[in-house]
Amino acid sequence: MDAKAHLFAPLKVKSVELRNRIGVSPMCQYSCEDGILNDWHLVHLGARASGGAGLVIIEATAVSPEGRITPGDAGIWSDAHTEPVARVARFIRSQGAVAGIQIAHAGRKASAAAPWDGGAHLGDQEGGWPVLAPSPLAFGGELNKVPRELTLGEIARVREDFVAAARRAHAAGCEWLELHSAHGYLSHEFLSPLSNQRTDLYGGSFENRIRFLVETTRAVRAVWPENLPLTVRLSCTDWTPGGWDLEQTIALCKILRQEGVDLIDCSSGGGVAQARIPVGAGYQVPFAARVREECGLLTAAVGMITEVAQADQIIRNGQADLVLLARELLRDPYWPRRAARQLGHPEWLSPPKQYARAW
């Protein structure tokens, strides 16, 4: 444990240094057309960068059109997406933050309506599309489409989609890359025996169920610059008997460390429609602490982190190296500067010069 670590201590990962331990968690805005980031994303993410966060992660960005959760998802499956991402990344950097991006494939949870339109699977007449997954098992509830089982050739193609997305992310100026393997999306679907009932090399045993993520990580690491952080978001448990759990997460993280992963973003759930999740303040922090302690990896803590003292103590107690905030930063983009005032870091109290007269 670093005795000097606190919420406003810099964090260096590879050649990238975050000015503090506060990050903006990737939050889908469902506001794109054909996957193209626009003015909404520039203002939304830019405000949090100017608000003082050290890291700003662009929302789950689909590696293929069929990998989108909704028709409004961000995408990075073509060169046309690169400059819009670059525009956002440039502004994030101009405000002193590091620009990150999460790349993803939604698997059987794809082809859904936006949350404000109910979030259910879209029919063909509503702009929906066929969904793909490790096994032909529907998620359930309003996400009731039965996916088509991926062939071995399609698995290889999806892996290459992640590689191409990583190349474009780097070309766009992103310096922090996160592979989404949580919340019941494709990579998590491979991990969990509740969604993966394959009998080939990608199903059955633990070694087979982790194969897609390990192979994808290895392929992405080969093209993502060695000096830049590669991270993975995991659902550390399905919160359901017989599903993915923390012990399997720890075993996987030891392997991911050998594959060149620098940090694990420790979330949970999303893979089972009826999971009983004990949501409460900091309820996922113990996952970050266990992975950090047992795997020798940096970790990010997420989930119901709202209070300044709470976030600071997570870092000071060595439970995680970084806290990623979502809803709290939607409510208050300037949460990091308010935190600096409460914790007594006057060097962080200065707002952007354009706001100085009102601060």
Order of alpha helices (4+ residues) and beta strands (2+ residues): beta-beta-beta-alpha-beta-beta-alpha-beta-beta-beta-alpha-beta-alpha-alpha-alpha-beta-alpha-beta-alpha-beta-alpha-beta-alpha-alpha
